[in-house]
Amino acid sequence: MTEYFLSPQSRRIAFHQSPGEGPGVVFLGGFRSDMTGTKALWLHDWARAQGRAFLRFDYSGHGQSSGAFEEGAIGDWFEDAAALIAARTTGPQVLVGSSMGGWIALLLARLMPQRIAGLVGIAAAPDFTEDSMWAGFDDDQRRALLAAGRVEIPSDYAPEPYVITHRLIEEGRANLVLRTPLDLPFPTRFLQGTADTDVPVSVAQRLLDHVTGADIRLTLVKGADHRFSTPACLALIGQAVNEVLAGAA
């Protein structure tokens, strides 16, 4: 059953929570995705079969939550996640972050390391507003963004283009994680497909090189794309969560 949480910023956040043993698992979705995606629902079923507490939700401007997507930015969605985890979970949690959710998981790791039992990143996309979007814009797109406050880019996942706002880029710069030291003092697994055209392998390698911690591994899956949602990839996600839980025990 979908429930709703009113954040400190008065955003109405839709979520689904199932009870079970701790450490609980929290799924953090990607850019313009929602809590009904393949990985979120697969993890819901996986957690239920394991008797493990599980939380999935929609960031503001996504899915069933309040707000317009175009008005949001990384810091807003990070605030949504942090407030919901603080209010609705107890004890350490395992964060499973997909694409942009991987960036938000790293922000949470920096904010509340004592609340995190482990982390699994799936095609994690830290700092993508700067290193992928802004860096990939041509001069005309940058001028349009600065003059009009927005620019449209084609999407491989929806018929309509993505609207990228100047606020998304500027606010993203306040939440970068690859420019300053980042310690992950808990079991961490990064999963990355070699056929991912949205988040190349070089991003995963840069992230692995950047973070510090005693138990961090990167698994490359030959031929897997950004969705990382084939039965074999989903099984790898479950395996990674189990490894993290075993390491956190």
N, C-alpha and C positions, 0 to 999 in steps of 0.2 A: 504493500500500500504506500502510495506517495504521501509524504508529509512535507510540511513547510516550516522553515526557520527564518525568523526575522533577524537579519544581521545588525550589528551596531550602526551600520551605515543605512539602515532601513531598507535593505534589499531583501526581497522575499525569495529565499533559496529553496528549491524543490530537492528533496532527497528521499532515498530509500535506505532503511537500516534494518538489518536482520540480526537477531541476537546470537550469541555463541561464546565460546571461550576466547580468552585473550592470549597473546596480543591480537587485537583486531586488525583487519585489513581495510584500507581506504583506497578506493580507486579515484584517480585524478585524470579526467579526460583531456582530450586535445582541443585545439583551436576549432571552434564552431561544431564540436561534437557534443553528444549528450549522454546521459546515463542509461540510454537504451541501446547503445552500440554493442557490437558483437563481443568485444573484450569485457565490457562492463557486465553484460548478462552472463557470459561464460564464468567470470569470476564469482558472480553472485551464486550460481549453481555449484561451483567448486567449493566455495566457503560453506554453503549449506550442507553439502555432503561431508565436509570435514568437521562440522560443528563449530565453525570459526565465525566470530563476529565480523560483520562486513558492512561497509558504508559506501554508497555511491551517490552522486549528486550532480546537479546542473549549476554551473557558474551563472551569475547574473548575465542576462542577455543571451543565455543558451537554454534550449529545451523548454522546460516548464517553469523556469525561474523568471522573476520580473526583470524589466529593463530591456533596452534595445541593444543588440549586439554592437552596433556601430558606436555606441557611447561608452563602451567598456575598454579596459586596458589591463595589462598584466597585473598591475598592483591591485586593481579591483578584484580580480579573480583570485589572487593570492589572499587578499583579505577575506573573501568568501570562504575559502578553504580553511584558513586558520581559525576563523570564528566558529565554523561548524564543527571542526575537530575538537576545539576547546570546549564547546558546549555539549556535544553529543557523544563523546567518547571518554573513556577513563583508562588511564595507564598507557603504556607504550603501544604504538601502532606501527604496522608495516604499510608504508606508502607505495602504491603501484601507480606510476605516472607514465602516461602515454603521450608522446610527442610534446606539446606544450605542457601537458601535465607533468612531464619529467622536469621541466624548468621550475614549475610551481613546487614540486617535491623538493627540489634543491633549495628553494627559498625557505620552505618550511624547515628543512634540515638546519639551515643557518639560524632561523628564528627560535626553534624549539627542539634542539637535539635531544633533550631529556625525555621528550614525548615520543621519540621514534625508535622502534625496535629494529627496523631495517628498511631498506629501500630497493625497489625494483624499477628500473627505467626501461621503457619500451620505445625504441627510436626517439630517445630523449632529445629535445630541441632547445637547450638553453641558449638564451640571448638571440633567438632567431629574428626578432624584430630588427635588430641591429646588423647581425652578420649575414642574414639571408635576405630579408626584405630591403632594408635601406641600402645595403651594399650591392644588391642586385638591381636597384632602380637605375634607369638611365637618366640623363639630364632633364629630359622633358617630364618624366614622372616626378622627379624631385621638385622641379619648378611647380608642377601642378599641385603637389602635396603642400608645398609652402604657401602657394597663392590661394588655393581653394580649400585647404585643410583636409583634403581627401583625394584618393586615387583608387581606381578600380583595377584589379588584376584577375586574370582568368583562374578558375578553379578546376582541378581534376576531379573533384568530389561532388560538385553541385552544378546545375545548369547556369545559375547566375554567378557573376563574378564576386570575388571578395572585395569589400570596401575597406581600404586601409586608411586610417585617419592619422593626421599629424599627431594627435594626442597619443595614439597607440605607439608610435615611434618614439616620441619624446619621453613618455612615461616609462616605456621599456628601458630606456637608458638609466633610469633611477633604480632598476631592479636587475641589473646584469650580475651574473655569478661567475663568469670566466675571467674577470679582470682583477679579482682579489682572491687571496687564499680561501679555500673551501675544504674544511675537514669533515669527513663522514665517518664518525666514530662508532659505526655499527655495520653489520653485514650489508653489502651492497652488490647488486647484480645489474649490469646493463645488457640489454638484448638489442641487437641491431641487424637488420637485413642488408645484404650486399646489393640488392636491386632497388633499394630505397632511393627514389629520385627527389624526395622532399627533404630528407635529412641524410646527407651522404655519410659514408663510413668515416670520413675524415673528422666529422663532428664528434662521433663516438670516441674516436682515438684521442682527439683533443681533450674531451671531457675526462677520459681515463687518465691522461697525463696530468691534468690540472688538479684533480681532487687528491686528497690524502686520506689514508685510513688503512687499517690493518687487514681488512677482508673485503677487497673490491675486485670484481672480475667483469670482463667484457666478453660476451659470447656473440660471434658473428655467424649468421645463418645465410649460407650461400643461396641466392635466388629469392630470398624473402623480400617483399616490398614494404611500403610504409604502413600498410594496414596491419601487417603482422597478425593475421587472423585465420590462417589455415589451421586445420586440426593439429598439425605438427607444431605450429608456432604457439597455439593456445596451450598445448601440453607443456611446451618449454616455459611458458609464463608460470603455470602451476608448479613446475619443478623449481623454478627460481624462487618463488615465494616459499616453498618448502625448505629450500636451502637457507634462505634468510631466517626463517623461523627456527630452524635447527641451530643456526649460529647464534641466535639471540637467546637461546635457552640457557 
